[in-house]
């Protein structure tokens, strides 16, 4: 049965895994001898470098200011300003010192996490072996373009999405995409167009690891158009959520500030109208009392506690980028995981519920 010709007007609609090798080469204007160098340069300009889109790192000054983006911290700073105005220099110095120490601890700890993540990114293989002008050459991964012929062997990380031309005993670990713990066997034959990602045995996906064997393949997708690139794009669109601890701290800060203002206003009115104090004298006393009840040690205690958690996680080779994420990990009571050795579709079904009093079998999906 002949495979229908691909729709060249929409490259994303081409089902590469369902096409014979010759049809793929014809579609990409390439062959087993690779691309001419001048054609590769033109395609690089047209398609762009073979790199995943990277989110810009936060500048250090933004990371530092983020440590003060908290209702309780802002209230403490306001209390310090008022304390200075009332001449309570020592109280103001203590409050500012605690706030600054709190910010420094969070800033340094998150900076270490950023450096660790950058070190991990630098571990990716920077080069690939390709064929151009009929010759085997070494290329930076970023210079690969659709139509390039890439050579793979055991230990290589696949540099782009490839349609395999030749495969000899090829096993590829695709856990990063499919969750499959067993390396997938690969061959150069086409598969049905509706085959699932893990069943496309004629494809090698960018970011996966060659476990055994040798192969050559023709690049069909690069950069953000690869399967791993699509995942990266989806992750970039995820909204950042506030952790439960930060929500509680912010809510406490707002409630504390509101109650402090209400109590201070009531005390001021009581002092003036019930006790006959002058307005200025009563105001100074009320403000001094308000500054005295500020829990200036709370943010520092929270930050230091989270920093200790981050260091313990780092000792177990787990990188935590933001301090509050440690609290989220600590609040986890149940982890549902699938480690069956079969292809996972990110779908799980509860079959049995165990409680303190009984065991229930659940039917249905």
C-alpha positions in Angstrom: 0.0 0.0 0.0 1.5 3.3 -1.1 1.8 6.1 1.5 0.0 9.2 0.3 2.4 12.2 -0.4 2.8 14.6 2.5 1.2 18.0 2.5 4.2 20.2 1.8 2.2 23.3 2.5 2.1 22.5 6.2 5.4 20.9 7.3 4.0 20.2 10.8 1.4 17.9 9.2 4.1 15.6 7.7 4.0 12.2 9.5 7.7 11.4 9.3 7.5 8.0 11.0 5.0 6.7 8.4 7.1 7.6 5.4 9.7 5.3 3.8 13.3 6.5 4.1 13.5 7.5 0.5 10.3 9.6 0.8 11.8 11.4 3.8 15.0 12.1 1.9 13.1 13.4 -1.1 10.8 15.6 1.1 13.9 17.2 2.8 16.0 17.4 -0.3 18.7 15.3 1.2 20.4 11.9 0.8 22.5 9.4 2.7 25.5 11.6 1.8 24.1 14.5 3.7 23.5 18.1 2.7 25.9 20.4 0.8 27.6 22.9 3.1 26.1 26.0 1.4 22.6 24.5 1.5 23.1 23.8 5.2 24.0 27.4 5.9 20.9 28.6 4.1 18.7 26.3 6.1 20.3 27.4 9.4 19.3 30.9 8.6 15.8 29.8 7.6 15.1 27.4 10.5 17.3 29.0 13.2 19.7 27.2 15.6 18.9 23.8 17.0 18.4 25.0 20.6 15.6 24.8 23.1 14.1 28.1 24.0 15.6 29.2 27.3 13.9 31.4 29.8 16.0 34.4 30.7 17.6 34.1 34.1 16.5 36.6 36.7 19.0 39.4 37.3 20.6 39.4 40.7 18.9 42.6 41.7 15.5 41.2 40.9 16.2 38.1 42.9 17.3 40.3 45.8 14.1 42.5 45.6 12.0 39.4 45.5 13.1 38.7 49.1 11.2 41.8 50.2 8.0 41.0 48.3 6.1 39.9 51.4 3.4 41.6 53.4 5.1 40.9 56.7 8.5 42.2 55.5 6.9 45.4 54.2 5.1 45.9 57.5 8.4 45.5 59.3 10.1 48.0 57.1 7.2 50.5 57.7 7.6 49.9 61.4 11.4 50.6 61.1 10.7 53.9 59.4 8.2 55.0 62.0 10.7 53.9 64.8 13.3 56.1 63.2 10.8 59.0 63.1 10.1 58.5 66.8 13.8 58.4 67.7 13.9 54.7 68.5 17.1 54.1 66.6 18.0 50.9 68.3 14.6 49.3 67.6 14.7 50.4 64.0 18.2 49.0 63.6 17.2 45.6 65.0 14.2 45.4 62.7 16.2 46.5 59.6 19.0 44.1 60.5 16.6 41.1 60.8 15.0 42.0 57.5 18.4 42.4 55.7 19.7 39.1 57.1 16.5 37.4 56.0 17.0 38.7 52.5 20.6 37.8 52.3 20.0 34.2 53.4 17.3 33.7 50.8 19.3 35.5 48.1 22.4 33.4 48.6 20.5 30.1 48.8 18.6 30.8 45.6 21.8 31.9 43.9 23.4 28.6 44.7 20.4 26.8 43.2 20.7 28.9 40.0 24.4 28.0 39.7 23.7 24.3 40.1 21.0 24.4 37.4 23.4 26.2 35.1 26.0 23.5 35.7 23.5 20.8 34.8 22.7 22.6 31.5 26.4 22.7 30.7 26.6 18.9 30.9 24.6 18.5 27.7 26.7 17.2 24.8 27.8 20.3 22.8 28.5 18.4 19.5 27.2 15.8 17.0 28.7 13.7 14.3 27.1 14.4 10.9 27.7 13.9 7.2 27.9 16.8 4.8 29.2 16.9 1.3 29.6 13.1 1.7 32.2 13.5 4.5 31.9 12.8 8.2 32.4 15.9 10.3 31.9 17.1 13.8 29.3 19.9 14.3 27.9 21.9 17.2 24.4 20.7 18.0 23.1 24.2 17.4 24.2 24.0 13.7 22.1 21.0 12.8 19.3 21.7 10.3 16.5 19.6 8.8 18.1 17.3 6.2 21.4 16.7 8.0 22.4 13.1 8.4 23.5 12.3 11.9 25.5 9.3 13.2 24.7 7.7 16.5 26.4 5.2 18.7 26.1 3.9 22.3 26.5 6.7 24.8 25.4 9.5 22.5 22.5 11.8 23.3 20.3 12.3 20.2 20.8 15.9 19.1 17.5 16.4 17.2 14.4 14.5 16.1 15.7 11.9 13.5 14.1 9.6 11.0 16.4 6.6 11.1 18.1 5.6 7.9 20.0 2.7 9.2 19.9 0.9 12.6 22.0 -1.9 13.9 21.1 -3.3 17.3 19.9 0.1 18.3 18.4 0.6 21.8 17.4 4.1 22.9 16.4 5.1 26.5 13.2 7.3 25.9 12.2 7.6 29.6 12.5 11.4 29.3 9.5 11.4 26.9 7.6 8.2 27.5 8.4 7.2 31.1 9.3 3.8 29.8 12.0 2.3 32.0 13.2 -0.2 29.4 15.2 1.0 26.4 13.2 0.9 23.1 14.4 -1.2 20.1 14.7 0.8 17.0 14.7 0.0 13.2 14.5 1.9 10.0 11.1 0.6 8.8 8.0 2.9 8.7 5.1 2.4 11.2 1.4 3.3 11.0 0.7 7.0 11.0 -1.5 6.8 14.1 1.2 5.0 16.2 1.8 6.4 19.7 5.0 8.2 20.4 6.6 5.2 22.1 5.7 2.9 19.2 7.4 5.0 16.5 10.4 2.7 16.2 11.8 4.4 13.1 12.3 7.7 15.0 15.0 8.9 17.4 13.9 11.8 19.6 16.0 14.7 20.7 17.3 14.5 24.2 17.0 10.7 24.5 20.1 8.5 25.1 21.5 5.8 22.9 21.9 2.7 25.2 23.4 0.3 22.6 24.0 -0.2 18.9 24.8 2.2 16.0 22.6 4.1 13.6 22.4 7.0 11.2 19.3 9.2 10.8 18.1 12.3 8.9 17.1 15.3 10.9 13.4 16.1 10.5 12.8 18.6 13.3 15.1 20.9 15.3 14.9 23.3 18.3 11.4 24.0 19.7 9.8 21.9 16.9 11.2 18.7 18.4 9.1 16.6 20.8 11.3 17.7 23.8 11.0 21.3 22.5 7.3 21.1 22.6 7.4 20.0 26.2 9.8 22.9 27.0 7.3 25.3 25.4 4.4 23.9 27.4 6.4 24.2 30.6 7.3 27.8 29.8 3.5 28.6 29.7 2.8 27.2 33.2 1.6 29.9 35.6 3.7 30.2 38.8 1.7 29.3 41.9 2.3 30.5 45.4 3.1 27.8 47.9 0.8 27.1 50.9 3.4 28.5 53.3 3.8 31.8 51.4 0.0 32.2 51.1 -0.3 31.7 54.9 2.5 34.2 55.6 1.0 36.8 53.3 -2.4 36.3 54.8 -1.0 36.5 58.3 0.9 39.7 57.3 -2.2 41.4 56.0 -4.3 40.3 59.0 -1.6 41.4 61.4 -1.2 44.8 59.7 -5.0 45.3 59.7 -5.5 44.4 63.3 -2.4 46.4 64.4 -3.8 49.5 62.7 -7.3 49.0 64.2 -5.9 48.4 67.7 -3.5 51.4 67.4 -6.4 53.7 66.3 -8.6 52.4 69.2 -5.8 52.9 71.7 -5.1 56.4 70.4 -8.7 57.4 70.7 -8.9 55.9 74.2 -5.8 57.7 75.3 -7.0 61.1 74.0 -10.7 61.0 75.0 -10.7 58.7 78.0 -7.3 59.6 79.6 -6.8 63.1 78.4 -3.5 62.7 76.7 -2.3 65.2 74.1 -2.6 64.0 70.5 1.1 64.2 69.8 2.1 62.4 73.0 -0.6 59.7 72.6 0.4 59.1 69.0 4.1 58.6 69.9 3.1 56.1 72.7 0.7 54.2 70.4 3.3 54.0 67.6 6.0 52.8 70.0 3.6 50.0 71.2 2.8 49.0 67.6 6.5 48.8 66.8 7.1 46.7 69.9 4.5 44.0 68.9 6.0 43.5 65.5 7.3 39.9 65.2 10.5 40.9 63.5 12.1 37.5 64.2 9.4 35.5 62.3 10.6 36.1 58.7 14.2 35.2 59.7 13.1 32.0 61.5 11.1 30.9 58.5 13.9 31.7 56.0 16.6 30.0 58.1 14.3 26.9 58.5 13.7 26.7 54.8 17.4 27.2 54.1 18.3 24.3 56.3 15.8 22.2 54.4 17.4 23.2 51.1 20.9 22.2 52.3 19.6 18.8 53.4 18.0 18.3 50.0 21.3 19.3 48.3 23.1 16.8 50.4 20.9 14.2 48.8 21.6 15.5 45.3 18.2 17.3 44.9 18.3 20.9 43.7 15.6 23.2 45.1 15.5 26.4 43.1 13.2 28.4 45.4 13.2 28.2 49.2 9.4 27.9 49.7 9.4 24.8 47.5 10.9 22.8 50.4 7.8 23.4 52.4 5.6 22.1 49.5 7.7 18.9 49.5 7.4 18.6 53.2 3.6 18.9 53.0 3.3 16.0 50.6 1.6 13.0 52.3 0.9 10.8 49.3 2.9 10.3 46.1 1.3 8.3 43.2 3.9 6.8 40.9 3.8 4.4 38.0 6.9 2.1 37.7 5.5 -0.9 35.9 8.0 -1.2 33.0 5.2 -0.4 30.5 4.5 2.7 28.5 2.7 5.2 30.7 0.1 7.6 29.3 0.0 9.8 32.5 -3.3 8.0 33.4 -3.8 6.1 36.6 -6.9 4.3 38.0 -7.6 3.7 41.7 -8.4 0.0 42.2 -8.3 -0.3 46.0 -8.8 2.1 48.8 -7.3 1.2 52.2 -8.7 3.0 55.3 -8.2 2.4 59.0 -11.5 0.4 59.2 -11.9 -1.4 55.8 -10.5 -2.1 52.4 -12.6 -1.2 49.4 -12.2 -2.5 45.9 -13.0 0.1 43.2 -14.4 -0.8 39.8 -14.6 1.3 36.6 -12.1 3.8 35.1 
